[in-house]
Amino acid sequence: MKEILDAIDRWRATGQRIAVARVVKTEGSSPREAGAAMAVSASGEIAGSVSGGCVEGAVVSAALEVLAGARNRGLISFGYSDDDAFAVGLTCGGTIHLYVEELDW
């Protein structure tokens, strides 16, 4: 979380809404450990990382959906299977579970 605090403070100072995605659980091999976080501003700026790049785009989309009200905050998961490993982007062989929510000041 520390790596995203400066960006959150900057975005908050300009009145932007912000969503945060946090890795809450991992299974098997994973690119980042539980506690890794990413913040996404309503204008689409990004700070931090939850996967080292392999599913960041999908997480940003989920965060923007939360900010737009089209998606409730909640748990999302990305995992590996032989059929969809490259489609999902998580090729390390594990599963990551993230919680995405809008920051409430």
Sequence and secondary structure as in RCSB ss.txt:
>XXXX:A:sequence
MKEILDAIDRWRATGQRIAVARVVKTEGSSPREAGAAMAVSASGEIAGSVSGGCVEGAVVSAALEVLAGARNRGL
ISFGYSDDDAFAVGLTCGGTIHLYVEELDW
>XXXX:A:secstr
 HHHHHHHHHHHHTT  EEEEEEEEEESS SS TT EEEEETT  EEE SSTTSSHHHHHHHHHHHHHTSS SEE
EEEE  TTTHHHH   SS EEEEEEEE   
